[in-house]
Amino acid sequence: MNIAVCVKQIPDPATPYELDAENHWVIRPNDQVLDDTDRVGVEVGLQLAEATEGTVTLFSMSPSGSLQGIRQALAMGADKAVLIDDESLKGSDALTTARILSAAVKREGYDLVITGTESTDGFTGVVPQMMSEILDVPCLSFARNVEAGDGTVTIERQTTTGYETVTSALPAVLAVTAGAEEPRYPTFKGIMQAKSKPVDTTTAAELGVDPVSSQTITAVDPVAARAAGDVVEDDGEAYLKIVELLEQVKVI
Ligand SMILES: Cc1cc2nc3c(=O)[nH]c(=O)nc-3n(C[C@H](O)[C@H](O)[C@H](O)COP(=O)(O)OP(=O)(O)OC[C@H]3O[C@@H](n4cnc5c(N)ncnc54)[C@H](O)[C@@H]3O)c2cc1C
């Protein structure tokens, strides 16, 4: 199976973000890491490739920087990567991202596109559905326990009450949930091999996509600080106060 895995390089969440004053965009550092959500997508892709003697190609739209995040995914075992690095894509919205990623996977060829359900820095959670619409193939969302069949893929689709078993013909787009699989740690051999795996870089123009976004960020405000909670001193009857509070919020 020819598997395309979309992976986002993001600023390290452990370091503070800086915004550019004019457009309110996050200033992307040279060293970006692989989004944790997409580690799960890479793991699912690798397991399917192992089961079907397939290949895993990574697709990422971001400033290349040191390629740290891409190398992390290659070190897990992916075969190669295609990076769309283009200044004209700065500030792109989700739709432009979906158009770019769709054009790139279409050009390379694919049986299955794997994405995360939502990135941990942008959070829009719409890129996979938009890609399936643009590519005109089915979208399997909130997926776990992914299994390859003969020209098909079957998933457990998580819902608010449990899960549904869904089978789709290939080609398709599949968005995995955060807990779908435990991502493997790269081995030392994998880390060394990742340094020489092919990484192709391309642009919006080469993909034939007009990089026009309809989204403008007009303001960014810090998250409001949480109000301090109430402290209930136990004078022997604190449980009565707790019962009263639980009744107020209709928990009991
Ligand atoms: C020069 C440049 C600067 C950028 N600066 C920013 C920035 O400051 N902040 C920001 O959030 N984004 C930035 N991006 C990336 C892009 O704008 C976002 O990825 C896009 O808006 C998607 O939104 P989301 O992350 O909310 O998608 P979601 O729908 O939440 O993502 C769901 C899944 O789609 C896939 N996906 C999403 N985006 C990408 C991507 N870029 N590459 C590969 N797979 C992807 C992943 O598998 C992800 O788990 C930049 C891109 C470029 C080229």
The ligand as a Tripos MOL2 file, in Angstrom:
@<TRIPOS>MOLECULE
LIG
   53    58     1     0     0
SMALL
NO_CHARGES

@<TRIPOS>ATOM
      1 C1          5.7050   29.6560    6.0090 C.3       1 LIG1
      2 C2          4.6420   28.9680    6.8650 C.ar      1 LIG1
      3 C3          4.3530   29.4650    8.1460 C.ar      1 LIG1
      4 C4          3.3580   28.8510    8.9210 C.ar      1 LIG1
      5 N1          3.0690   29.3510   10.1510 N.ar      1 LIG1
      6 C5          2.1030   28.7680   10.9090 C.ar      1 LIG1
      7 C6          1.7680   29.2710   12.2020 C.ar      1 LIG1
      8 O1          2.3260   30.2980   12.6480 O.2       1 LIG1
      9 N2          0.8470   28.6130   12.9720 N.ar      1 LIG1
     10 C7          0.1940   27.4970   12.4910 C.ar      1 LIG1
     11 O2         -0.6510   26.9000   13.2300 O.2       1 LIG1
     12 N3          0.4660   27.0120   11.2780 N.ar      1 LIG1
     13 C8          1.4030   27.6120   10.4750 C.ar      1 LIG1
     14 N4          1.6930   27.0930    9.2550 N.ar      1 LIG1
     15 C9          1.0000   25.8720    8.8000 C.3       1 LIG1
     16 C10        -0.4490   26.0570    8.2820 C.3       1 LIG1
     17 O3         -0.8580   27.3470    8.1540 O.3       1 LIG1
     18 C11        -1.3850   25.2170    9.1800 C.3       1 LIG1
     19 O4         -0.8470   23.9460    9.1950 O.3       1 LIG1
     20 C12        -2.8180   25.1610    8.7000 C.3       1 LIG1
     21 O5         -3.4870   26.3510    8.8640 O.3       1 LIG1
     22 C13        -3.5840   23.9580    9.2760 C.3       1 LIG1
     23 O6         -4.2930   24.2770   10.4590 O.3       1 LIG1
     24 P1         -4.3850   23.2660   11.6740 P.3       1 LIG1
     25 O7         -3.0320   22.9810   12.1710 O.co2     1 LIG1
     26 O8         -5.3550   23.8900   12.6250 O.co2     1 LIG1
     27 O9         -5.0110   21.9200   10.9990 O.3       1 LIG1
     28 P2         -5.8140   20.6990   11.6350 P.3       1 LIG1
     29 O10        -7.0090   20.4460   10.7790 O.co2     1 LIG1
     30 O11        -6.0360   20.8510   13.1130 O.co2     1 LIG1
     31 O12        -4.7710   19.4930   11.4080 O.3       1 LIG1
     32 C14        -5.2020   18.1310   11.3220 C.3       1 LIG1
     33 C15        -4.1070   17.2930   10.7060 C.3       1 LIG1
     34 O13        -3.8440   17.7500    9.3660 O.3       1 LIG1
     35 C16        -2.4540   17.6170    9.0790 C.3       1 LIG1
     36 N5         -1.8450   18.9530    8.8790 N.ar      1 LIG1
     37 C17        -2.3120   20.1690    9.2600 C.ar      1 LIG1
     38 N6         -1.4470   21.1500    8.8990 N.ar      1 LIG1
     39 C18        -0.4200   20.5240    8.2840 C.ar      1 LIG1
     40 C19         0.7930   20.9930    7.7030 C.ar      1 LIG1
     41 N7          1.1000   22.2960    7.6770 N.pl3     1 LIG1
     42 N8          1.6220   20.0760    7.1470 N.ar      1 LIG1
     43 C20         1.3140   18.7440    7.1680 C.ar      1 LIG1
     44 N9          0.2010   18.2480    7.7280 N.ar      1 LIG1
     45 C21        -0.6680   19.1300    8.2710 C.ar      1 LIG1
     46 C22        -1.8080   16.9520   10.2870 C.3       1 LIG1
     47 O14        -1.8080   15.5480   10.1000 O.3       1 LIG1
     48 C23        -2.7500   17.3520   11.4150 C.3       1 LIG1
     49 O15        -2.6950   16.4430   12.5160 O.3       1 LIG1
     50 C24         2.6650   27.7000    8.4420 C.ar      1 LIG1
     51 C25         2.9620   27.2120    7.1770 C.ar      1 LIG1
     52 C26         3.9390   27.8350    6.3780 C.ar      1 LIG1
     53 C27         4.2370   27.2730    5.0240 C.3       1 LIG1
@<TRIPOS>BOND
     1     1     2 1
     2     2     3 ar
     3     2    52 ar
     4     3     4 ar
     5     4     5 ar
     6     4    50 ar
     7     5     6 ar
     8     6     7 ar
     9     6    13 1
    10     7     8 2
    11     7     9 ar
    12     9    10 ar
    13    10    11 2
    14    10    12 ar
    15    12    13 ar
    16    13    14 ar
    17    14    15 1
    18    14    50 ar
    19    15    16 1
    20    16    17 1
    21    16    18 1
    22    18    19 1
    23    18    20 1
    24    20    21 1
    25    20    22 1
    26    22    23 1
    27    23    24 1
    28    24    25 2
    29    24    26 1
    30    24    27 1
    31    27    28 1
    32    28    29 2
    33    28    30 1
    34    28    31 1
    35    31    32 1
    36    32    33 1
    37    33    34 1
    38    33    48 1
    39    34    35 1
    40    35    36 1
    41    35    46 1
    42    36    37 ar
    43    36    45 ar
    44    37    38 ar
    45    38    39 ar
    46    39    40 ar
    47    39    45 ar
    48    40    41 1
    49    40    42 ar
    50    42    43 ar
    51    43    44 ar
    52    44    45 ar
    53    46    47 1
    54    46    48 1
    55    48    49 1
    56    50    51 ar
    57    51    52 ar
    58    52    53 1
@<TRIPOS>SUBSTRUCTURE
     1 LIG1         1 GROUP 0 **** ****
